Amino acid sequence: MNWHNNSRRQLLNAGMFGAAAIAASAIVPTVLSAQNPNAANDLKILNGALFYEHQAIWAYGFAAVKLSKTTVGKSLLEIVLANQADHKSHRDTLSKVIKDLGGTSIPAQADYLGTITPYIHNGDGNLDTDANIARLALALEVDAAIAYGQEAAKLKTPAIVTAATSIGSTEACHATIIRSAFKGLGGDIKVVPAAFFSADTRKDWIIKV
């Protein structure tokens, strides 16, 4: 599988949520489905998104302890912790909405290393230097922004659509902040390299190793 073309955005787009999809389809109460025909659809998408919020929280925590104690490392740590805090808020919001719909939130796993290893193999970042950790975070945030944009269109409940697009906008901000950090360090890059976050422009946003 080519993970450059089949990353998180496309896994979500195809509905291939793994355990998230199985859990979401299994926990919709029959009575709720009868009362709200959108519940099953929205729960599947929300639990898929929640899986990746869990992943992001874990990834930032895992990377934080690997950053250097240099000025650059400390500056990146501030970004890491701020972004992680946003993902925790997203997790809490998604969990609440899932509960309100009568569903059960997919639990966090102890380890998500296997889900980020393909990014490393593809040259979208690594965990060996401050710069490569930032590249990895950027790739994950870019894919998150793309995925939320795609999946929001599939939601059926207007209020949830609004929430999903809001989260997607925040993921785009995270990516922009990380690119801004590279620019601030003297990188010859555009902070906003494309007018859209999409599968077609992903290559413009990523900073390869």
URCORQUI-V902785 format. One record per pair of residues at least 24 apart in sequence whose C-alpha atoms are under 10 Angstrom apart, sorted by sequence separation. I is the first residue (numbers start at 1). J is the second residue. If there is no record, write none. Layout:
i->(I | I)
j->(J | J)
//
This chain:
i->(20 | 21 | 23 | 24 | 57 | 60 | 116 | 144 | 145 | 147 | 148 | 172 | 20 | 21 | 22 | 23 | 59 | 60 | 143 | 144 | 145 | 146 | 172 | 182 | 20 | 21 | 22 | 57 | 58 | 142 | 144 | 145 | 146 | 179 | 17 | 20 | 21 | 56 | 57 | 60 | 141 | 144 | 145 | 179 | 17 | 19 | 20 | 56 | 57 | 143 | 144 | 145 | 169 | 179 | 15 | 19 | 20 | 57 | 58 | 141 | 142 | 143 | 145 | 168 | 176 | 15 | 17 | 18 | 20 | 21 | 57 | 141 | 142 | 144 | 145 | 175 | 17 | 20 | 53 | 56 | 57 | 140 | 141 | 142 | 144 | 175 | 13 | 16 | 17 | 19 | 20 | 55 | 56 | 141 | 142 | 143 | 12 | 15 | 18 | 53 | 54 | 138 | 141 | 142 | 17 | 53 | 54 | 57 | 138 | 140 | 141 | 142 | 17 | 52 | 53 | 56 | 140 | 141 | 12 | 53 | 54 | 138 | 139 | 11 | 12 | 50 | 53 | 54 | 137 | 138 | 141 | 53 | 137 | 138 | 52 | 53 | 138 | 139 | 12 | 50 | 51 | 135 | 138 | 8 | 49 | 50 | 53 | 134 | 137 | 138 | 49 | 50 | 50 | 135 | 8 | 47 | 50 | 134 | 135 | 49 | 50 | 134 | 47 | 134 | 135 | 46 | 47 | 50 | 134 | 149 | 150 | 46 | 62 | 149 | 150 | 47 | 58 | 62 | 131 | 146 | 147 | 43 | 46 | 47 | 57 | 58 | 62 | 131 | 146 | 147 | 46 | 54 | 58 | 59 | 145 | 146 | 147 | 45 | 54 | 55 | 58 | 59 | 77 | 80 | 144 | 145 | 146 | 43 | 44 | 51 | 54 | 55 | 58 | 59 | 76 | 80 | 83 | 143 | 146 | 42 | 43 | 50 | 51 | 53 | 54 | 55 | 57 | 58 | 76 | 79 | 142 | 143 | 146 | 42 | 43 | 47 | 50 | 51 | 52 | 54 | 55 | 56 | 59 | 73 | 74 | 142 | 143 | 146 | 46 | 47 | 48 | 49 | 50 | 51 | 54 | 55 | 59 | 73 | 76 | 77 | 80 | 142 | 43 | 47 | 48 | 50 | 51 | 54 | 55 | 72 | 73 | 76 | 83 | 39 | 42 | 43 | 44 | 46 | 47 | 72 | 142 | 143 | 43 | 46 | 47 | 52 | 55 | 56 | 67 | 68 | 70 | 73 | 142 | 40 | 43 | 55 | 66 | 67 | 68 | 69 | 73 | 142 | 39 | 40 | 43 | 66 | 67 | 68 | 143 | 38 | 39 | 40 | 52 | 63 | 64 | 66 | 67 | 97 | 139 | 142 | 143 | 39 | 63 | 66 | 67 | 139 | 141 | 142 | 36 | 62 | 63 | 141 | 64 | 67 | 94 | 97 | 139 | 140 | 63 | 66 | 67 | 138 | 139 | 33 | 138 | 139 | 32 | 33 | 64 | 94 | 137 | 138 | 139 | 28 | 32 | 63 | 93 | 94 | 136 | 138 | 31 | 32 | 63 | 135 | 136 | 29 | 135 | 136 | 28 | 29 | 60 | 63 | 90 | 94 | 134 | 135 | 136 | 24 | 28 | 29 | 59 | 63 | 90 | 93 | 135 | 27 | 28 | 132 | 27 | 28 | 60 | 90 | 131 | 132 | 133 | 26 | 27 | 59 | 60 | 90 | 132 | 25 | 26 | 27 | 59 | 89 | 131 | 24 | 124 | 23 | 24 | 87 | 90 | 23 | 24 | 56 | 59 | 86 | 125 | 23 | 24 | 124 | 125 | 126 | 23 | 87 | 123 | 124 | 125 | 126 | 22 | 23 | 56 | 86 | 87 | 123 | 124 | 125 | 20 | 21 | 55 | 56 | 86 | 123 | 124 | 20 | 122 | 123 | 19 | 20 | 83 | 122 | 19 | 52 | 56 | 83 | 86 | 120 | 120 | 83 | 84 | 53 | 83 | 52 | 82 | 83 | 80 | 83 | 49 | 79 | 83 | 49 | 79 | 80 | 49 | 79 | 49 | 76 | 79 | 45 | 48 | 46 | 76 | 45 | 46 | 75 | 8 | 45 | 7 | 8 | 7 | 42 | 45 | 46 | 72 | 42 | 45 | 7 | 44 | 6 | 7 | 42 | 43 | 41 | 42 | 72 | 3 | 4 | 41 | 42 | 46 | 3 | 4 | 41 | 42 | 49 | 2 | 3 | 39 | 40 | 41 | 1 | 3 | 4 | 38 | 39 | 3 | 4 | 38 | 39 | 42 | 46 | 3 | 4 | 37 | 38 | 42 | 2 | 4 | 37 | 3 | 36 | 8 | 9 | 12 | 7 | 8 | 12 | 7 | 8 | 9 | 10 | 13 | 8 | 9 | 12 | 13 | 8 | 9 | 12 | 13 | 7 | 8 | 9 | 10 | 11 | 12 | 13 | 15 | 7 | 9 | 10 | 13 | 14 | 8 | 9 | 12 | 13 | 8 | 9 | 12 | 7 | 9 | 10 | 9 | 13 | 9 | 9 | 10 | 9 | 7 | 6 | 9 | 5 | 5 | 5 | 4 | 5 | 4)
j->(44 | 45 | 47 | 48 | 81 | 84 | 140 | 168 | 169 | 171 | 172 | 196 | 45 | 46 | 47 | 48 | 84 | 85 | 168 | 169 | 170 | 171 | 197 | 207 | 46 | 47 | 48 | 83 | 84 | 168 | 170 | 171 | 172 | 205 | 44 | 47 | 48 | 83 | 84 | 87 | 168 | 171 | 172 | 206 | 45 | 47 | 48 | 84 | 85 | 171 | 172 | 173 | 197 | 207 | 44 | 48 | 49 | 86 | 87 | 170 | 171 | 172 | 174 | 197 | 205 | 45 | 47 | 48 | 50 | 51 | 87 | 171 | 172 | 174 | 175 | 205 | 48 | 51 | 84 | 87 | 88 | 171 | 172 | 173 | 175 | 206 | 45 | 48 | 49 | 51 | 52 | 87 | 88 | 173 | 174 | 175 | 45 | 48 | 51 | 86 | 87 | 171 | 174 | 175 | 51 | 87 | 88 | 91 | 172 | 174 | 175 | 176 | 52 | 87 | 88 | 91 | 175 | 176 | 48 | 89 | 90 | 174 | 175 | 48 | 49 | 87 | 90 | 91 | 174 | 175 | 178 | 91 | 175 | 176 | 91 | 92 | 177 | 178 | 52 | 90 | 91 | 175 | 178 | 49 | 90 | 91 | 94 | 175 | 178 | 179 | 91 | 92 | 93 | 178 | 52 | 91 | 94 | 178 | 179 | 94 | 95 | 179 | 94 | 181 | 182 | 94 | 95 | 98 | 182 | 197 | 198 | 95 | 111 | 198 | 199 | 97 | 108 | 112 | 181 | 196 | 197 | 94 | 97 | 98 | 108 | 109 | 113 | 182 | 197 | 198 | 98 | 106 | 110 | 111 | 197 | 198 | 199 | 98 | 107 | 108 | 111 | 112 | 130 | 133 | 197 | 198 | 199 | 97 | 98 | 105 | 108 | 109 | 112 | 113 | 130 | 134 | 137 | 197 | 200 | 97 | 98 | 105 | 106 | 108 | 109 | 110 | 112 | 113 | 131 | 134 | 197 | 198 | 201 | 98 | 99 | 103 | 106 | 107 | 108 | 110 | 111 | 112 | 115 | 129 | 130 | 198 | 199 | 202 | 103 | 104 | 105 | 106 | 107 | 108 | 111 | 112 | 116 | 130 | 133 | 134 | 137 | 199 | 101 | 105 | 106 | 108 | 109 | 112 | 113 | 130 | 131 | 134 | 141 | 98 | 101 | 102 | 103 | 105 | 106 | 131 | 201 | 202 | 103 | 106 | 107 | 112 | 115 | 116 | 127 | 128 | 130 | 133 | 202 | 101 | 104 | 116 | 127 | 128 | 129 | 130 | 134 | 203 | 101 | 102 | 105 | 128 | 129 | 130 | 205 | 101 | 102 | 103 | 115 | 126 | 127 | 129 | 130 | 160 | 202 | 205 | 206 | 103 | 127 | 130 | 131 | 203 | 205 | 206 | 101 | 127 | 128 | 206 | 130 | 133 | 160 | 163 | 205 | 206 | 130 | 133 | 134 | 205 | 206 | 101 | 206 | 207 | 101 | 102 | 133 | 163 | 206 | 207 | 208 | 98 | 102 | 133 | 163 | 164 | 206 | 208 | 102 | 103 | 134 | 206 | 207 | 101 | 207 | 208 | 101 | 102 | 133 | 136 | 163 | 167 | 207 | 208 | 209 | 98 | 102 | 103 | 133 | 137 | 164 | 167 | 209 | 102 | 103 | 207 | 103 | 104 | 136 | 166 | 207 | 208 | 209 | 103 | 104 | 136 | 137 | 167 | 209 | 103 | 104 | 105 | 137 | 167 | 209 | 103 | 203 | 103 | 104 | 167 | 170 | 104 | 105 | 137 | 140 | 167 | 206 | 105 | 106 | 206 | 207 | 208 | 106 | 170 | 206 | 207 | 208 | 209 | 106 | 107 | 140 | 170 | 171 | 207 | 208 | 209 | 105 | 106 | 140 | 141 | 171 | 208 | 209 | 106 | 208 | 209 | 106 | 107 | 170 | 209 | 107 | 140 | 144 | 171 | 174 | 208 | 209 | 173 | 174 | 144 | 174 | 144 | 174 | 175 | 174 | 177 | 144 | 174 | 178 | 147 | 177 | 178 | 148 | 178 | 151 | 178 | 181 | 148 | 151 | 151 | 181 | 151 | 152 | 181 | 115 | 152 | 115 | 116 | 116 | 151 | 154 | 155 | 181 | 152 | 155 | 118 | 155 | 118 | 119 | 154 | 155 | 154 | 155 | 185 | 117 | 118 | 155 | 156 | 160 | 118 | 119 | 156 | 157 | 164 | 118 | 119 | 155 | 156 | 157 | 118 | 120 | 121 | 155 | 156 | 121 | 122 | 156 | 157 | 160 | 164 | 122 | 123 | 156 | 157 | 161 | 122 | 124 | 157 | 124 | 157 | 139 | 140 | 143 | 139 | 140 | 144 | 140 | 141 | 142 | 143 | 146 | 142 | 143 | 146 | 147 | 143 | 144 | 147 | 148 | 143 | 144 | 145 | 146 | 147 | 148 | 149 | 151 | 144 | 146 | 147 | 150 | 151 | 146 | 147 | 150 | 151 | 147 | 148 | 151 | 147 | 149 | 150 | 150 | 154 | 151 | 198 | 199 | 199 | 199 | 199 | 202 | 199 | 200 | 202 | 202 | 203 | 203)
//
